[in-house]
Amino acid sequence: MTLPISRNPATDPVVNAAAPLVAKHALNATDAVILRSVLDLVATLRTTGDALVLVTSDQRLLRAAQAEGVLTFDPTTQTEGDLDALLTT
């Protein structure tokens, strides 16, 4: 039995903007949407002099965010002191 397959284009702007991040950083779609959202938020926060720290233990997302210039914190390998240092910079 063959099931029909249909393709529906993504209509959400964040999803569409995240698509290139899948190939660029070898991310799954969910992580690409998270990273795209983070990048958009970082850009907005920078206009007000604020920053964002992405907290994740997902190594692929962590590396991709770092490659994009996002401040990151990995709770499985970093200490509370490391987080404090990030938050005071």
PDB file with one MODEL, atoms N, CA, C and O in Angstrom:
MODEL        1
ATOM      1  N   MET A   1       0.848  -1.169   0.000  1.00  0.00           N
ATOM      2  CA  MET A   1       0.000   0.000   0.000  1.00  0.00           C
ATOM      3  C   MET A   1       0.894   1.233   0.000  1.00  0.00           C
ATOM      4  O   MET A   1       1.833   1.329   0.790  1.00  0.00           O
ATOM      5  N   THR A   2       0.604   2.149  -0.866  1.00  0.00           N
ATOM      6  CA  THR A   2       1.346   3.400  -0.953  1.00  0.00           C
ATOM      7  C   THR A   2       0.483   4.525  -0.413  1.00  0.00           C
ATOM      8  O   THR A   2      -0.654   4.725  -0.840  1.00  0.00           O
ATOM      9  N   LEU A   3       1.045   5.246   0.529  1.00  0.00           N
ATOM     10  CA  LEU A   3       0.324   6.382   1.095  1.00  0.00           C
ATOM     11  C   LEU A   3       0.685   7.644   0.328  1.00  0.00           C
ATOM     12  O   LEU A   3       1.844   7.851  -0.031  1.00  0.00           O
ATOM     13  N   PRO A   4      -0.297   8.474   0.081  1.00  0.00           N
ATOM     14  CA  PRO A   4       0.014   9.731  -0.612  1.00  0.00           C
ATOM     15  C   PRO A   4       0.827  10.661   0.292  1.00  0.00           C
ATOM     16  O   PRO A   4       0.564  10.781   1.489  1.00  0.00           O
ATOM     17  N   ILE A   5       1.788  11.290  -0.293  1.00  0.00           N
ATOM     18  CA  ILE A   5       2.618  12.243   0.439  1.00  0.00           C
ATOM     19  C   ILE A   5       2.393  13.618  -0.169  1.00  0.00           C
ATOM     20  O   ILE A   5       2.453  13.797  -1.386  1.00  0.00           O
ATOM     21  N   SER A   6       2.139  14.567   0.687  1.00  0.00           N
ATOM     22  CA  SER A   6       1.988  15.930   0.189  1.00  0.00           C
ATOM     23  C   SER A   6       2.994  16.819   0.881  1.00  0.00           C
ATOM     24  O   SER A   6       3.344  16.599   2.041  1.00  0.00           O
ATOM     25  N   ARG A   7       3.445  17.802   0.179  1.00  0.00           N
ATOM     26  CA  ARG A   7       4.373  18.777   0.746  1.00  0.00           C
ATOM     27  C   ARG A   7       3.660  20.103   0.855  1.00  0.00           C
ATOM     28  O   ARG A   7       3.074  20.604  -0.105  1.00  0.00           O
ATOM     29  N   ASN A   8       3.724  20.650   2.036  1.00  0.00           N
ATOM     30  CA  ASN A   8       3.126  21.953   2.270  1.00  0.00           C
ATOM     31  C   ASN A   8       4.243  22.922   2.605  1.00  0.00           C
ATOM     32  O   ASN A   8       5.058  22.650   3.486  1.00  0.00           O
ATOM     33  N   PRO A   9       4.289  24.032   1.924  1.00  0.00           N
ATOM     34  CA  PRO A   9       5.361  24.993   2.216  1.00  0.00           C
ATOM     35  C   PRO A   9       5.206  25.582   3.611  1.00  0.00           C
ATOM     36  O   PRO A   9       4.097  25.813   4.091  1.00  0.00           O
ATOM     37  N   ALA A  10       6.335  25.816   4.237  1.00  0.00           N
ATOM     38  CA  ALA A  10       6.313  26.473   5.543  1.00  0.00           C
ATOM     39  C   ALA A  10       5.910  27.923   5.329  1.00  0.00           C
ATOM     40  O   ALA A  10       6.384  28.584   4.404  1.00  0.00           O
ATOM     41  N   THR A  11       5.044  28.401   6.182  1.00  0.00           N
ATOM     42  CA  THR A  11       4.586  29.779   6.035  1.00  0.00           C
ATOM     43  C   THR A  11       5.061  30.674   7.174  1.00  0.00           C
ATOM     44  O   THR A  11       4.944  31.896   7.082  1.00  0.00           O
ATOM     45  N   ASP A  12       5.586  30.096   8.230  1.00  0.00           N
ATOM     46  CA  ASP A  12       6.072  30.884   9.354  1.00  0.00           C
ATOM     47  C   ASP A  12       7.421  31.495   8.995  1.00  0.00           C
ATOM     48  O   ASP A  12       8.330  30.770   8.592  1.00  0.00           O
ATOM     49  N   PRO A  13       7.574  32.815   9.132  1.00  0.00           N
ATOM     50  CA  PRO A  13       8.833  33.458   8.765  1.00  0.00           C
ATOM     51  C   PRO A  13      10.045  32.933   9.538  1.00  0.00           C
ATOM     52  O   PRO A  13      11.139  32.851   8.979  1.00  0.00           O
ATOM     53  N   VAL A  14       9.871  32.582  10.794  1.00  0.00           N
ATOM     54  CA  VAL A  14      10.998  32.061  11.575  1.00  0.00           C
ATOM     55  C   VAL A  14      11.427  30.700  11.032  1.00  0.00           C
ATOM     56  O   VAL A  14      12.620  30.420  10.918  1.00  0.00           O
ATOM     57  N   VAL A  15      10.465  29.866  10.702  1.00  0.00           N
ATOM     58  CA  VAL A  15      10.783  28.551  10.147  1.00  0.00           C
ATOM     59  C   VAL A  15      11.516  28.708   8.822  1.00  0.00           C
ATOM     60  O   VAL A  15      12.517  28.033   8.579  1.00  0.00           O
ATOM     61  N   ASN A  16      11.027  29.585   7.978  1.00  0.00           N
ATOM     62  CA  ASN A  16      11.696  29.808   6.693  1.00  0.00           C
ATOM     63  C   ASN A  16      13.096  30.362   6.884  1.00  0.00           C
ATOM     64  O   ASN A  16      14.020  29.951   6.182  1.00  0.00           O
ATOM     65  N   ALA A  17      13.269  31.275   7.806  1.00  0.00           N
ATOM     66  CA  ALA A  17      14.583  31.865   8.052  1.00  0.00           C
ATOM     67  C   ALA A  17      15.540  30.871   8.696  1.00  0.00           C
ATOM     68  O   ALA A  17      16.756  31.016   8.577  1.00  0.00           O
ATOM     69  N   ALA A  18      15.004  29.866   9.376  1.00  0.00           N
ATOM     70  CA  ALA A  18      15.833  28.861  10.042  1.00  0.00           C
ATOM     71  C   ALA A  18      16.369  27.814   9.080  1.00  0.00           C
ATOM     72  O   ALA A  18      17.373  27.162   9.370  1.00  0.00           O
ATOM     73  N   ALA A  19      15.725  27.646   7.958  1.00  0.00           N
ATOM     74  CA  ALA A  19      16.104  26.568   7.033  1.00  0.00           C
ATOM     75  C   ALA A  19      17.587  26.570   6.664  1.00  0.00           C
ATOM     76  O   ALA A  19      18.200  25.503   6.676  1.00  0.00           O
ATOM     77  N   PRO A  20      18.195  27.712   6.337  1.00  0.00           N
ATOM     78  CA  PRO A  20      19.628  27.678   6.000  1.00  0.00           C
ATOM     79  C   PRO A  20      20.527  27.229   7.153  1.00  0.00           C
ATOM     80  O   PRO A  20      21.623  26.721   6.921  1.00  0.00           O
ATOM     81  N   LEU A  21      20.073  27.413   8.380  1.00  0.00           N
ATOM     82  CA  LEU A  21      20.875  27.016   9.536  1.00  0.00           C
ATOM     83  C   LEU A  21      20.985  25.498   9.664  1.00  0.00           C
ATOM     84  O   LEU A  21      21.934  24.995  10.266  1.00  0.00           O
ATOM     85  N   VAL A  22      20.028  24.769   9.106  1.00  0.00           N
ATOM     86  CA  VAL A  22      20.064  23.312   9.143  1.00  0.00           C
ATOM     87  C   VAL A  22      21.324  22.816   8.445  1.00  0.00           C
ATOM     88  O   VAL A  22      22.070  22.004   8.993  1.00  0.00           O
ATOM     89  N   ALA A  23      21.553  23.306   7.241  1.00  0.00           N
ATOM     90  CA  ALA A  23      22.731  22.880   6.473  1.00  0.00           C
ATOM     91  C   ALA A  23      24.012  23.522   6.996  1.00  0.00           C
ATOM     92  O   ALA A  23      25.048  22.862   7.078  1.00  0.00           O
ATOM     93  N   LYS A  24      23.949  24.787   7.345  1.00  0.00           N
ATOM     94  CA  LYS A  24      25.147  25.511   7.772  1.00  0.00           C
ATOM     95  C   LYS A  24      25.782  24.886   9.009  1.00  0.00           C
ATOM     96  O   LYS A  24      27.006  24.804   9.105  1.00  0.00           O
ATOM     97  N   HIS A  25      24.950  24.444   9.958  1.00  0.00           N
ATOM     98  CA  HIS A  25      25.463  23.938  11.228  1.00  0.00           C
ATOM     99  C   HIS A  25      25.103  22.473  11.493  1.00  0.00           C
ATOM    100  O   HIS A  25      25.321  21.977  12.598  1.00  0.00           O
ATOM    101  N   ALA A  26      24.559  21.784  10.502  1.00  0.00           N
ATOM    102  CA  ALA A  26      24.141  20.382  10.657  1.00  0.00           C
ATOM    103  C   ALA A  26      23.190  20.216  11.847  1.00  0.00           C
ATOM    104  O   ALA A  26      23.356  19.316  12.671  1.00  0.00           O
ATOM    105  N   LEU A  27      22.189  21.105  11.918  1.00  0.00           N
ATOM    106  CA  LEU A  27      21.203  21.078  12.994  1.00  0.00           C
ATOM    107  C   LEU A  27      19.946  20.350  12.550  1.00  0.00           C
ATOM    108  O   LEU A  27      19.663  20.251  11.356  1.00  0.00           O
ATOM    109  N   ASN A  28      19.197  19.844  13.515  1.00  0.00           N
ATOM    110  CA  ASN A  28      17.865  19.368  13.175  1.00  0.00           C
ATOM    111  C   ASN A  28      16.953  20.594  13.074  1.00  0.00           C
ATOM    112  O   ASN A  28      17.333  21.694  13.476  1.00  0.00           O
ATOM    113  N   ALA A  29      15.772  20.399  12.544  1.00  0.00           N
ATOM    114  CA  ALA A  29      14.874  21.528  12.283  1.00  0.00           C
ATOM    115  C   ALA A  29      14.488  22.276  13.555  1.00  0.00           C
ATOM    116  O   ALA A  29      14.422  23.506  13.560  1.00  0.00           O
ATOM    117  N   THR A  30      14.237  21.544  14.622  1.00  0.00           N
ATOM    118  CA  THR A  30      13.845  22.189  15.873  1.00  0.00           C
ATOM    119  C   THR A  30      14.959  23.080  16.406  1.00  0.00           C
ATOM    120  O   THR A  30      14.712  24.219  16.803  1.00  0.00           O
ATOM    121  N   ASP A  31      16.189  22.560  16.414  1.00  0.00           N
ATOM    122  CA  ASP A  31      17.318  23.360  16.894  1.00  0.00           C
ATOM    123  C   ASP A  31      17.575  24.562  15.991  1.00  0.00           C
ATOM    124  O   ASP A  31      17.983  25.621  16.468  1.00  0.00           O
ATOM    125  N   ALA A  32      17.341  24.405  14.699  1.00  0.00           N
ATOM    126  CA  ALA A  32      17.517  25.527  13.775  1.00  0.00           C
ATOM    127  C   ALA A  32      16.512  26.636  14.074  1.00  0.00           C
ATOM    128  O   ALA A  32      16.858  27.815  14.015  1.00  0.00           O
ATOM    129  N   VAL A  33      15.281  26.273  14.391  1.00  0.00           N
ATOM    130  CA  VAL A  33      14.264  27.275  14.746  1.00  0.00           C
ATOM    131  C   VAL A  33      14.642  27.945  16.070  1.00  0.00           C
ATOM    132  O   VAL A  33      14.485  29.157  16.221  1.00  0.00           O
ATOM    133  N   ILE A  34      15.136  27.162  17.023  1.00  0.00           N
ATOM    134  CA  ILE A  34      15.582  27.749  18.289  1.00  0.00           C
ATOM    135  C   ILE A  34      16.714  28.731  18.032  1.00  0.00           C
ATOM    136  O   ILE A  34      16.685  29.854  18.535  1.00  0.00           O
ATOM    137  N   LEU A  35      17.713  28.320  17.253  1.00  0.00           N
ATOM    138  CA  LEU A  35      18.849  29.200  16.978  1.00  0.00           C
ATOM    139  C   LEU A  35      18.408  30.451  16.230  1.00  0.00           C
ATOM    140  O   LEU A  35      18.867  31.547  16.551  1.00  0.00           O
ATOM    141  N   ARG A  36      17.536  30.315  15.248  1.00  0.00           N
ATOM    142  CA  ARG A  36      17.066  31.495  14.504  1.00  0.00           C
ATOM    143  C   ARG A  36      16.353  32.458  15.437  1.00  0.00           C
ATOM    144  O   ARG A  36      16.542  33.670  15.346  1.00  0.00           O
ATOM    145  N   SER A  37      15.535  31.925  16.331  1.00  0.00           N
ATOM    146  CA  SER A  37      14.830  32.767  17.297  1.00  0.00           C
ATOM    147  C   SER A  37      15.806  33.470  18.226  1.00  0.00           C
ATOM    148  O   SER A  37      15.646  34.651  18.534  1.00  0.00           O
ATOM    149  N   VAL A  38      16.819  32.735  18.669  1.00  0.00           N
ATOM    150  CA  VAL A  38      17.845  33.320  19.537  1.00  0.00           C
ATOM    151  C   VAL A  38      18.585  34.432  18.799  1.00  0.00           C
ATOM    152  O   VAL A  38      18.809  35.504  19.362  1.00  0.00           O
ATOM    153  N   LEU A  39      18.961  34.190  17.563  1.00  0.00           N
ATOM    154  CA  LEU A  39      19.687  35.205  16.795  1.00  0.00           C
ATOM    155  C   LEU A  39      18.850  36.467  16.606  1.00  0.00           C
ATOM    156  O   LEU A  39      19.366  37.582  16.689  1.00  0.00           O
ATOM    157  N   ASP A  40      17.567  36.285  16.353  1.00  0.00           N
ATOM    158  CA  ASP A  40      16.679  37.447  16.213  1.00  0.00           C
ATOM    159  C   ASP A  40      16.577  38.214  17.526  1.00  0.00           C
ATOM    160  O   ASP A  40      16.611  39.445  17.539  1.00  0.00           O
ATOM    161  N   LEU A  41      16.453  37.488  18.617  1.00  0.00           N
ATOM    162  CA  LEU A  41      16.352  38.126  19.927  1.00  0.00           C
ATOM    163  C   LEU A  41      17.656  38.825  20.308  1.00  0.00           C
ATOM    164  O   LEU A  41      17.634  39.932  20.846  1.00  0.00           O
ATOM    165  N   VAL A  42      18.783  38.186  20.032  1.00  0.00           N
ATOM    166  CA  VAL A  42      20.094  38.800  20.299  1.00  0.00           C
ATOM    167  C   VAL A  42      20.220  40.111  19.539  1.00  0.00           C
ATOM    168  O   VAL A  42      20.672  41.111  20.097  1.00  0.00           O
ATOM    169  N   ALA A  43      19.827  40.116  18.280  1.00  0.00           N
ATOM    170  CA  ALA A  43      19.912  41.341  17.473  1.00  0.00           C
ATOM    171  C   ALA A  43      19.058  42.450  18.073  1.00  0.00           C
ATOM    172  O   ALA A  43      19.479  43.606  18.116  1.00  0.00           O
ATOM    173  N   THR A  44      17.872  42.107  18.530  1.00  0.00           N
ATOM    174  CA  THR A  44      16.997  43.095  19.155  1.00  0.00           C
ATOM    175  C   THR A  44      17.592  43.606  20.463  1.00  0.00           C
ATOM    176  O   THR A  44      17.597  44.810  20.717  1.00  0.00           O
ATOM    177  N   LEU A  45      18.087  42.701  21.284  1.00  0.00           N
ATOM    178  CA  LEU A  45      18.652  43.093  22.577  1.00  0.00           C
ATOM    179  C   LEU A  45      19.891  43.960  22.429  1.00  0.00           C
ATOM    180  O   LEU A  45      20.123  44.861  23.235  1.00  0.00           O
ATOM    181  N   ARG A  46      20.685  43.692  21.406  1.00  0.00           N
ATOM    182  CA  ARG A  46      21.899  44.490  21.206  1.00  0.00           C
ATOM    183  C   ARG A  46      21.576  45.958  20.938  1.00  0.00           C
ATOM    184  O   ARG A  46      22.372  46.839  21.263  1.00  0.00           O
ATOM    185  N   THR A  47      20.425  46.218  20.352  1.00  0.00           N
ATOM    186  CA  THR A  47      20.063  47.614  20.075  1.00  0.00           C
ATOM    187  C   THR A  47      19.812  48.403  21.341  1.00  0.00           C
ATOM    188  O   THR A  47      19.865  49.633  21.335  1.00  0.00           O
ATOM    189  N   THR A  48      19.536  47.696  22.434  1.00  0.00           N
ATOM    190  CA  THR A  48      19.298  48.361  23.717  1.00  0.00           C
ATOM    191  C   THR A  48      20.465  48.182  24.683  1.00  0.00           C
ATOM    192  O   THR A  48      20.388  48.584  25.844  1.00  0.00           O
ATOM    193  N   GLY A  49      21.545  47.576  24.194  1.00  0.00           N
ATOM    194  CA  GLY A  49      22.714  47.362  25.038  1.00  0.00           C
ATOM    195  C   GLY A  49      22.604  46.148  25.937  1.00  0.00           C
ATOM    196  O   GLY A  49      23.416  45.972  26.844  1.00  0.00           O
ATOM    197  N   ASP A  50      21.612  45.314  25.696  1.00  0.00           N
ATOM    198  CA  ASP A  50      21.418  44.113  26.498  1.00  0.00           C
ATOM    199  C   ASP A  50      21.985  42.893  25.776  1.00  0.00           C
ATOM    200  O   ASP A  50      22.335  42.967  24.598  1.00  0.00           O
ATOM    201  N   ALA A  51      22.073  41.788  26.482  1.00  0.00           N
ATOM    202  CA  ALA A  51      22.613  40.561  25.913  1.00  0.00           C
ATOM    203  C   ALA A  51      21.744  39.374  26.313  1.00  0.00           C
ATOM    204  O   ALA A  51      20.852  39.494  27.154  1.00  0.00           O
ATOM    205  N   LEU A  52      22.014  38.249  25.708  1.00  0.00           N
ATOM    206  CA  LEU A  52      21.299  37.021  25.983  1.00  0.00           C
ATOM    207  C   LEU A  52      22.326  35.911  26.155  1.00  0.00           C
ATOM    208  O   LEU A  52      23.320  35.871  25.431  1.00  0.00           O
ATOM    209  N   VAL A  53      22.099  35.017  27.096  1.00  0.00           N
ATOM    210  CA  VAL A  53      22.924  33.826  27.251  1.00  0.00           C
ATOM    211  C   VAL A  53      22.029  32.624  26.960  1.00  0.00           C
ATOM    212  O   VAL A  53      21.016  32.418  27.628  1.00  0.00           O
ATOM    213  N   LEU A  54      22.408  31.842  25.969  1.00  0.00           N
ATOM    214  CA  LEU A  54      21.675  30.629  25.640  1.00  0.00           C
ATOM    215  C   LEU A  54      22.169  29.515  26.549  1.00  0.00           C
ATOM    216  O   LEU A  54      23.354  29.183  26.545  1.00  0.00           O
ATOM    217  N   VAL A  55      21.264  28.940  27.325  1.00  0.00           N
ATOM    218  CA  VAL A  55      21.599  27.835  28.219  1.00  0.00           C
ATOM    219  C   VAL A  55      21.119  26.545  27.564  1.00  0.00           C
ATOM    220  O   VAL A  55      19.923  26.354  27.342  1.00  0.00           O
ATOM    221  N   THR A  56      22.069  25.665  27.259  1.00  0.00           N
ATOM    222  CA  THR A  56      21.732  24.387  26.636  1.00  0.00           C
ATOM    223  C   THR A  56      22.828  23.370  26.904  1.00  0.00           C
ATOM    224  O   THR A  56      23.999  23.721  27.051  1.00  0.00           O
ATOM    225  N   SER A  57      22.435  22.112  26.964  1.00  0.00           N
ATOM    226  CA  SER A  57      23.422  21.046  27.054  1.00  0.00           C
ATOM    227  C   SER A  57      23.505  20.285  25.733  1.00  0.00           C
ATOM    228  O   SER A  57      24.242  19.305  25.626  1.00  0.00           O
ATOM    229  N   ASP A  58      22.758  20.728  24.737  1.00  0.00           N
ATOM    230  CA  ASP A  58      22.791  20.137  23.405  1.00  0.00           C
ATOM    231  C   ASP A  58      24.065  20.626  22.707  1.00  0.00           C
ATOM    232  O   ASP A  58      24.184  21.805  22.375  1.00  0.00           O
ATOM    233  N   GLN A  59      24.994  19.729  22.493  1.00  0.00           N
ATOM    234  CA  GLN A  59      26.310  20.126  21.987  1.00  0.00           C
ATOM    235  C   GLN A  59      26.271  20.694  20.577  1.00  0.00           C
ATOM    236  O   GLN A  59      27.013  21.628  20.273  1.00  0.00           O
ATOM    237  N   ARG A  60      25.440  20.164  19.730  1.00  0.00           N
ATOM    238  CA  ARG A  60      25.357  20.681  18.364  1.00  0.00           C
ATOM    239  C   ARG A  60      24.782  22.096  18.364  1.00  0.00           C
ATOM    240  O   ARG A  60      25.297  22.974  17.672  1.00  0.00           O
ATOM    241  N   LEU A  61      23.726  22.319  19.129  1.00  0.00           N
ATOM    242  CA  LEU A  61      23.138  23.654  19.237  1.00  0.00           C
ATOM    243  C   LEU A  61      24.127  24.609  19.886  1.00  0.00           C
ATOM    244  O   LEU A  61      24.239  25.763  19.473  1.00  0.00           O
ATOM    245  N   LEU A  62      24.837  24.141  20.888  1.00  0.00           N
ATOM    246  CA  LEU A  62      25.835  24.954  21.579  1.00  0.00           C
ATOM    247  C   LEU A  62      26.914  25.432  20.605  1.00  0.00           C
ATOM    248  O   LEU A  62      27.237  26.619  20.563  1.00  0.00           O
ATOM    249  N   ARG A  63      27.466  24.506  19.828  1.00  0.00           N
ATOM    250  CA  ARG A  63      28.519  24.876  18.864  1.00  0.00           C
ATOM    251  C   ARG A  63      27.993  25.826  17.797  1.00  0.00           C
ATOM    252  O   ARG A  63      28.683  26.772  17.417  1.00  0.00           O
ATOM    253  N   ALA A  64      26.788  25.586  17.313  1.00  0.00           N
ATOM    254  CA  ALA A  64      26.203  26.443  16.284  1.00  0.00           C
ATOM    255  C   ALA A  64      25.983  27.855  16.821  1.00  0.00           C
ATOM    256  O   ALA A  64      26.285  28.836  16.142  1.00  0.00           O
ATOM    257  N   ALA A  65      25.463  27.952  18.028  1.00  0.00           N
ATOM    258  CA  ALA A  65      25.228  29.267  18.633  1.00  0.00           C
ATOM    259  C   ALA A  65      26.547  30.000  18.839  1.00  0.00           C
ATOM    260  O   ALA A  65      26.642  31.196  18.565  1.00  0.00           O
ATOM    261  N   GLN A  66      27.556  29.294  19.317  1.00  0.00           N
ATOM    262  CA  GLN A  66      28.873  29.912  19.502  1.00  0.00           C
ATOM    263  C   GLN A  66      29.439  30.396  18.167  1.00  0.00           C
ATOM    264  O   GLN A  66      30.024  31.477  18.095  1.00  0.00           O
ATOM    265  N   ALA A  67      29.269  29.602  17.117  1.00  0.00           N
ATOM    266  CA  ALA A  67      29.747  29.985  15.793  1.00  0.00           C
ATOM    267  C   ALA A  67      29.046  31.237  15.281  1.00  0.00           C
ATOM    268  O   ALA A  67      29.610  31.999  14.495  1.00  0.00           O
ATOM    269  N   GLU A  68      27.815  31.443  15.730  1.00  0.00           N
ATOM    270  CA  GLU A  68      27.044  32.626  15.333  1.00  0.00           C
ATOM    271  C   GLU A  68      27.286  33.811  16.273  1.00  0.00           C
ATOM    272  O   GLU A  68      26.689  34.873  16.097  1.00  0.00           O
ATOM    273  N   GLY A  69      28.154  33.636  17.264  1.00  0.00           N
ATOM    274  CA  GLY A  69      28.497  34.735  18.159  1.00  0.00           C
ATOM    275  C   GLY A  69      27.588  34.906  19.355  1.00  0.00           C
ATOM    276  O   GLY A  69      27.586  35.964  19.983  1.00  0.00           O
ATOM    277  N   VAL A  70      26.817  33.887  19.683  1.00  0.00           N
ATOM    278  CA  VAL A  70      25.898  33.945  20.818  1.00  0.00           C
ATOM    279  C   VAL A  70      26.644  33.514  22.086  1.00  0.00           C
ATOM    280  O   VAL A  70      27.415  32.554  22.058  1.00  0.00           O
ATOM    281  N   LEU A  71      26.414  34.215  23.184  1.00  0.00           N
ATOM    282  CA  LEU A  71      26.945  33.787  24.472  1.00  0.00           C
ATOM    283  C   LEU A  71      26.209  32.521  24.887  1.00  0.00           C
ATOM    284  O   LEU A  71      24.984  32.451  24.781  1.00  0.00           O
ATOM    285  N   THR A  72      26.950  31.518  25.359  1.00  0.00           N
ATOM    286  CA  THR A  72      26.322  30.252  25.717  1.00  0.00           C
ATOM    287  C   THR A  72      26.802  29.767  27.078  1.00  0.00           C
ATOM    288  O   THR A  72      27.869  30.140  27.565  1.00  0.00           O
ATOM    289  N   PHE A  73      25.971  28.924  27.667  1.00  0.00           N
ATOM    290  CA  PHE A  73      26.298  28.287  28.946  1.00  0.00           C
ATOM    291  C   PHE A  73      25.811  26.850  28.884  1.00  0.00           C
ATOM    292  O   PHE A  73      24.647  26.592  28.579  1.00  0.00           O
ATOM    293  N   ASP A  74      26.710  25.914  29.175  1.00  0.00           N
ATOM    294  CA  ASP A  74      26.379  24.497  29.208  1.00  0.00           C
ATOM    295  C   ASP A  74      26.351  24.044  30.669  1.00  0.00           C
ATOM    296  O   ASP A  74      27.404  23.927  31.296  1.00  0.00           O
ATOM    297  N   PRO A  75      25.167  23.789  31.217  1.00  0.00           N
ATOM    298  CA  PRO A  75      25.074  23.447  32.638  1.00  0.00           C
ATOM    299  C   PRO A  75      25.701  22.101  32.989  1.00  0.00           C
ATOM    300  O   PRO A  75      25.913  21.811  34.167  1.00  0.00           O
ATOM    301  N   THR A  76      25.999  21.279  31.993  1.00  0.00           N
ATOM    302  CA  THR A  76      26.605  19.985  32.288  1.00  0.00           C
ATOM    303  C   THR A  76      28.123  20.065  32.396  1.00  0.00           C
ATOM    304  O   THR A  76      28.751  19.161  32.946  1.00  0.00           O
ATOM    305  N   THR A  77      28.718  21.139  31.875  1.00  0.00           N
ATOM    306  CA  THR A  77      30.181  21.232  31.900  1.00  0.00           C
ATOM    307  C   THR A  77      30.705  22.516  32.525  1.00  0.00           C
ATOM    308  O   THR A  77      31.892  22.612  32.837  1.00  0.00           O
ATOM    309  N   GLN A  78      29.843  23.492  32.710  1.00  0.00           N
ATOM    310  CA  GLN A  78      30.268  24.768  33.272  1.00  0.00           C
ATOM    311  C   GLN A  78      29.706  24.938  34.680  1.00  0.00           C
ATOM    312  O   GLN A  78      28.741  24.282  35.074  1.00  0.00           O
ATOM    313  N   THR A  79      30.338  25.834  35.416  1.00  0.00           N
ATOM    314  CA  THR A  79      29.956  26.037  36.814  1.00  0.00           C
ATOM    315  C   THR A  79      29.067  27.265  36.966  1.00  0.00           C
ATOM    316  O   THR A  79      28.901  28.061  36.042  1.00  0.00           O
ATOM    317  N   GLU A  80      28.510  27.388  38.147  1.00  0.00           N
ATOM    318  CA  GLU A  80      27.712  28.571  38.469  1.00  0.00           C
ATOM    319  C   GLU A  80      28.576  29.822  38.362  1.00  0.00           C
ATOM    320  O   GLU A  80      28.097  30.880  37.953  1.00  0.00           O
ATOM    321  N   GLY A  81      29.849  29.700  38.728  1.00  0.00           N
ATOM    322  CA  GLY A  81      30.773  30.820  38.587  1.00  0.00           C
ATOM    323  C   GLY A  81      30.957  31.245  37.138  1.00  0.00           C
ATOM    324  O   GLY A  81      31.071  32.434  36.841  1.00  0.00           O
ATOM    325  N   ASP A  82      30.985  30.260  36.235  1.00  0.00           N
ATOM    326  CA  ASP A  82      31.074  30.574  34.811  1.00  0.00           C
ATOM    327  C   ASP A  82      29.848  31.355  34.343  1.00  0.00           C
ATOM    328  O   ASP A  82      29.956  32.297  33.558  1.00  0.00           O
ATOM    329  N   LEU A  83      28.701  30.952  34.831  1.00  0.00           N
ATOM    330  CA  LEU A  83      27.468  31.668  34.478  1.00  0.00           C
ATOM    331  C   LEU A  83      27.483  33.079  35.031  1.00  0.00           C
ATOM    332  O   LEU A  83      27.111  34.029  34.342  1.00  0.00           O
ATOM    333  N   ASP A  84      27.911  33.213  36.271  1.00  0.00           N
ATOM    334  CA  ASP A  84      28.003  34.545  36.879  1.00  0.00           C
ATOM    335  C   ASP A  84      28.920  35.453  36.057  1.00  0.00           C
ATOM    336  O   ASP A  84      28.624  36.633  35.863  1.00  0.00           O
ATOM    337  N   ALA A  85      30.017  34.904  35.584  1.00  0.00           N
ATOM    338  CA  ALA A  85      30.956  35.677  34.763  1.00  0.00           C
ATOM    339  C   ALA A  85      30.305  36.129  33.466  1.00  0.00           C
ATOM    340  O   ALA A  85      30.516  37.258  33.025  1.00  0.00           O
ATOM    341  N   LEU A  86      29.508  35.247  32.848  1.00  0.00           N
ATOM    342  CA  LEU A  86      28.808  35.625  31.623  1.00  0.00           C
ATOM    343  C   LEU A  86      27.780  36.724  31.866  1.00  0.00           C
ATOM    344  O   LEU A  86      27.598  37.621  31.043  1.00  0.00           O
ATOM    345  N   LEU A  87      27.121  36.636  33.000  1.00  0.00           N
ATOM    346  CA  LEU A  87      26.049  37.586  33.297  1.00  0.00           C
ATOM    347  C   LEU A  87      26.572  38.953  33.728  1.00  0.00           C
ATOM    348  O   LEU A  87      25.822  39.929  33.715  1.00  0.00           O
ATOM    349  N   THR A  88      27.823  39.037  34.101  1.00  0.00           N
ATOM    350  CA  THR A  88      28.359  40.318  34.544  1.00  0.00           C
ATOM    351  C   THR A  88      29.214  40.983  33.462  1.00  0.00           C
ATOM    352  O   THR A  88      29.785  42.046  33.706  1.00  0.00           O
ATOM    353  N   THR A  89      29.314  40.391  32.290  1.00  0.00           N
ATOM    354  CA  THR A  89      30.087  41.005  31.202  1.00  0.00           C
ATOM    355  C   THR A  89      29.229  41.901  30.367  1.00  0.00           C
ATOM    356  O   THR A  89      29.714  42.500  29.407  1.00  0.00           O
TER     357      THR A  89
ENDMDL
END
